[in-house]
Amino acid sequence: MNPLLGSDEEEESSSSRITRQAFSYVGHTLLALIAWMGLMAIGYILNPRGVPQMAILAVSFFVPLLVGLVINRILQNDLAPAVWIMGMIWILIVALWILDMPTGPNACLECGATEKIVRTFFSIPQPSGLIDNDGPFLGTWPAAALFGYGIGAKFGLSKKKIED
């Protein structure tokens, strides 16, 4: 038996495993975002008035959490809980974009960095005016969906899978 052939087979197996893991991670990320987009579509269709942004944030977190729990209860994928990392990357990218925006009248005039972020992402005490006041929709709620999915997926893993 040629020892070089054995290492080639291991290399192919390793590269195919990495490819499978990458597709799995992207698939779980897309599932989390599809769950959130479905939630937003339902909200758009129903068009409820006066729903607080914090309630939408909570629903944006808990619906993907339940989806992640159910999906990973069935699939038992170790990478699904890592979807929260994509949420962190997303919120950091949007935060950097917001921090690079100039301020002016009706656009967070004389805001510091922290105030820009808080007012844009959470509209506290009032929206910043940056990115057309869509900060929660573009930054906070999708990130919350990814965080929720990752946590739900972690709860969905069986104890035997967690110990391995």
VOPAGU-2260 file (C-alpha; in pm, 1 decimal, decimal comma):
REM VOPAGU-2260
SITE   aa  ch    i         X         Y         Z
SITE  MET   A    0       0,0       0,0       0,0
SITE  ASN   A    1     140,6     336,4    -102,4
SITE  PRO   A    2     154,5     583,8     189,7
SITE  LEU   A    3     128,2     874,6     -52,5
SITE  LEU   A    4    -209,6     753,2    -178,0
SITE  GLY   A    5    -339,6     741,1     174,2
SITE  SER   A    6    -247,6    1106,5     234,7
SITE  ASP   A    7    -410,4    1212,3     -95,1
SITE  GLU   A    8    -731,0    1042,7       7,2
SITE  GLU   A    9    -717,3    1213,6     346,4
SITE  GLU   A   10    -653,2    1548,1     175,0
SITE  GLU   A   11    -952,2    1500,1     -56,5
SITE  SER   A   12   -1163,9    1394,9     236,6
SITE  SER   A   13   -1050,9    1698,4     434,3
SITE  SER   A   14   -1117,5    1943,7     150,8
SITE  SER   A   15   -1458,9    1793,6      80,5
SITE  ARG   A   16   -1540,5    1812,9     452,6
SITE  ILE   A   17   -1442,1    2180,2     461,9
SITE  THR   A   18   -1651,2    2250,3     153,6
SITE  ARG   A   19   -1947,3    2070,2     308,2
SITE  GLN   A   20   -1903,1    2270,5     630,0
SITE  ALA   A   21   -1888,3    2599,8     439,3
SITE  PHE   A   22   -2208,6    2520,8     250,1
SITE  SER   A   23   -2372,4    2410,4     573,5
SITE  TYR   A   24   -2276,7    2736,1     747,8
SITE  VAL   A   25   -2402,2    2947,8     458,3
SITE  GLY   A   26   -2719,9    2739,6     444,8
SITE  HIS   A   27   -2793,8    2794,3     813,5
SITE  THR   A   28   -2721,4    3165,6     774,9
SITE  LEU   A   29   -2966,1    3183,4     484,5
SITE  LEU   A   30   -3227,5    2991,9     685,0
SITE  ALA   A   31   -3198,4    3245,3     965,6
SITE  LEU   A   32   -3233,8    3536,7     725,7
SITE  ILE   A   33   -3522,6    3371,4     539,3
SITE  ALA   A   34   -3704,7    3323,8     870,7
SITE  TRP   A   35   -3650,5    3692,7     947,7
SITE  MET   A   36   -3752,4    3804,4     597,2
SITE  GLY   A   37   -4066,0    3592,4     623,5
SITE  LEU   A   38   -4146,0    3764,8     949,0
SITE  MET   A   39   -4091,6    4105,0     787,6
SITE  ALA   A   40   -4310,4    4005,1     490,6
SITE  ILE   A   41   -4591,6    3906,2     726,2
SITE  GLY   A   42   -4552,2    4241,1     902,5
SITE  TYR   A   43   -4562,1    4420,7     569,4
SITE  ILE   A   44   -4878,2    4236,1     464,5
SITE  LEU   A   45   -5057,1    4290,8     797,2
SITE  ASN   A   46   -4918,1    4645,3     831,4
SITE  PRO   A   47   -4987,9    4685,7    1203,8
SITE  ARG   A   48   -4975,9    5041,8    1336,3
SITE  GLY   A   49   -4795,5    5151,9    1648,3
SITE  VAL   A   50   -4584,5    4840,3    1710,3
SITE  PRO   A   51   -4282,0    4943,1    1920,0
SITE  GLN   A   52   -3940,9    4880,5    1766,1
SITE  MET   A   53   -3831,9    4684,1    2073,7
SITE  ALA   A   54   -4125,2    4443,4    2016,9
SITE  ILE   A   55   -4012,0    4393,4    1657,8
SITE  LEU   A   56   -3657,3    4337,7    1786,5
SITE  ALA   A   57   -3783,4    4071,0    2028,4
SITE  VAL   A   58   -3984,5    3894,7    1757,4
SITE  SER   A   59   -3686,7    3921,6    1517,4
SITE  PHE   A   60   -3482,9    3736,6    1779,7
SITE  PHE   A   61   -3731,4    3473,2    1897,1
SITE  VAL   A   62   -3880,6    3357,1    1564,8
SITE  PRO   A   63   -3537,4    3263,0    1417,9
SITE  LEU   A   64   -3448,3    3115,0    1758,8
SITE  LEU   A   65   -3741,9    2875,8    1724,0
SITE  VAL   A   66   -3653,0    2802,7    1361,0
SITE  GLY   A   67   -3292,0    2727,9    1458,8
SITE  LEU   A   68   -3409,9    2506,4    1743,7
SITE  VAL   A   69   -3639,0    2301,3    1518,5
SITE  ILE   A   70   -3396,1    2278,1    1225,0
SITE  ASN   A   71   -3099,3    2177,1    1438,8
SITE  ARG   A   72   -3309,4    1936,5    1644,1
SITE  ILE   A   73   -3362,1    1753,3    1314,1
SITE  LEU   A   74   -3023,2    1803,6    1142,8
SITE  GLN   A   75   -2787,8    1800,2    1445,8
SITE  ASN   A   76   -2526,7    2021,9    1279,6
SITE  ASP   A   77   -2232,6    2145,0    1490,1
SITE  LEU   A   78   -2185,6    2458,3    1277,7
SITE  ALA   A   79   -2539,9    2591,0    1308,7
SITE  PRO   A   80   -2479,6    2754,6    1650,2
SITE  ALA   A   81   -2192,9    2953,7    1496,7
SITE  VAL   A   82   -2437,7    3158,4    1287,4
SITE  TRP   A   83   -2426,6    3427,6    1559,7
SITE  ILE   A   84   -2077,8    3516,2    1430,9
SITE  MET   A   85   -2231,4    3627,4    1101,0
SITE  GLY   A   86   -2470,7    3846,0    1301,4
SITE  MET   A   87   -2175,6    4008,6    1476,0
SITE  ILE   A   88   -1998,0    4065,6    1144,6
SITE  TRP   A   89   -2315,4    4214,2     995,6
SITE  ILE   A   90   -2374,0    4459,6    1278,5
SITE  LEU   A   91   -2008,2    4565,0    1275,1
SITE  ILE   A   92   -2018,1    4631,8     899,5
SITE  VAL   A   93   -2334,6    4841,0     930,0
SITE  ALA   A   94   -2192,3    5025,0    1233,6
SITE  LEU   A   95   -1877,4    5113,3    1039,5
SITE  TRP   A   96   -2090,6    5237,8     750,7
SITE  ILE   A   97   -2292,1    5455,8     989,9
SITE  LEU   A   98   -1982,6    5594,6    1160,7
SITE  ASP   A   99   -1841,6    5699,5     822,5
SITE  MET   A  100   -2155,3    5898,7     736,8
SITE  PRO   A  101   -2142,9    6276,0     768,9
SITE  THR   A  102   -2382,0    6447,4    1006,7
SITE  GLY   A  103   -2587,9    6754,7     932,2
SITE  PRO   A  104   -2935,3    6899,9     973,2
SITE  ASN   A  105   -3188,5    6615,5    1006,6
SITE  ALA   A  106   -2897,6    6369,4    1005,2
SITE  CYS   A  107   -2778,0    6345,7    1365,8
SITE  LEU   A  108   -2630,8    6695,8    1375,7
SITE  GLU   A  109   -2325,6    6710,8    1606,4
SITE  CYS   A  110   -2364,9    6347,6    1718,7
SITE  GLY   A  111   -2070,9    6161,2    1864,4
SITE  ALA   A  112   -1989,6    5804,9    1759,3
SITE  THR   A  113   -2189,2    5638,9    2037,4
SITE  GLU   A  114   -2491,9    5859,6    1983,1
SITE  LYS   A  115   -2482,1    5788,9    1608,3
SITE  ILE   A  116   -2488,4    5414,1    1670,6
SITE  VAL   A  117   -2754,5    5415,8    1943,9
SITE  ARG   A  118   -2986,5    5654,9    1763,0
SITE  THR   A  119   -2947,8    5471,5    1431,4
SITE  PHE   A  120   -2977,5    5112,6    1556,2
SITE  PHE   A  121   -3232,9    5164,4    1834,1
SITE  SER   A  122   -3390,6    5509,0    1769,7
SITE  ILE   A  123   -3325,6    5607,6    2132,8
SITE  PRO   A  124   -3423,6    5880,8    2222,3
SITE  GLN   A  125   -3519,6    5949,2    1859,7
SITE  PRO   A  126   -3401,9    5826,7    1516,7
SITE  SER   A  127   -3076,8    5970,8    1390,5
SITE  GLY   A  128   -3191,8    6051,7    1038,4
SITE  LEU   A  129   -2901,5    5849,6     897,6
SITE  ILE   A  130   -2975,8    5581,0     635,4
SITE  ASP   A  131   -3331,2    5716,6     610,1
SITE  ASN   A  132   -3408,2    5600,0     966,8
SITE  ASP   A  133   -3383,9    5237,0     851,2
SITE  GLY   A  134   -3109,9    5146,3    1100,3
SITE  PRO   A  135   -3316,4    4887,0    1285,8
SITE  PHE   A  136   -3432,6    4726,2     960,9
SITE  LEU   A  137   -3088,5    4720,8     798,8
SITE  GLY   A  138   -2871,2    4654,6    1102,0
SITE  THR   A  139   -3033,6    4558,7    1429,4
SITE  TRP   A  140   -3313,2    4320,2    1331,9
SITE  PRO   A  141   -3117,7    4097,6    1087,0
SITE  ALA   A  142   -2832,6    4072,0    1338,1
SITE  ALA   A  143   -3082,2    3980,8    1611,4
SITE  ALA   A  144   -3222,5    3711,0    1381,7
SITE  LEU   A  145   -2876,1    3562,5    1331,5
SITE  PHE   A  146   -2804,6    3574,3    1706,2
SITE  GLY   A  147   -3139,6    3410,5    1781,2
SITE  TYR   A  148   -3090,6    3137,4    1522,7
SITE  GLY   A  149   -2747,1    3054,1    1663,7
SITE  ILE   A  150   -2880,4    3029,4    2018,6
SITE  GLY   A  151   -3178,4    2820,3    1909,6
SITE  ALA   A  152   -2950,0    2590,8    1710,8
SITE  LYS   A  153   -2732,0    2542,1    2018,7
SITE  PHE   A  154   -3037,6    2441,0    2222,2
SITE  GLY   A  155   -3137,4    2209,0    1937,6
SITE  LEU   A  156   -2821,0    2001,0    1959,8
SITE  SER   A  157   -2862,5    1677,8    2153,3
SITE  LYS   A  158   -2655,8    1635,5    2468,1
SITE  LYS   A  159   -2463,2    1350,5    2304,8
SITE  LYS   A  160   -2368,5    1580,2    2012,4
SITE  ILE   A  161   -2258,7    1857,3    2253,5
SITE  GLU   A  162   -2028,1    1621,4    2446,6
SITE  ASP   A  163   -1852,2    1497,8    2129,2
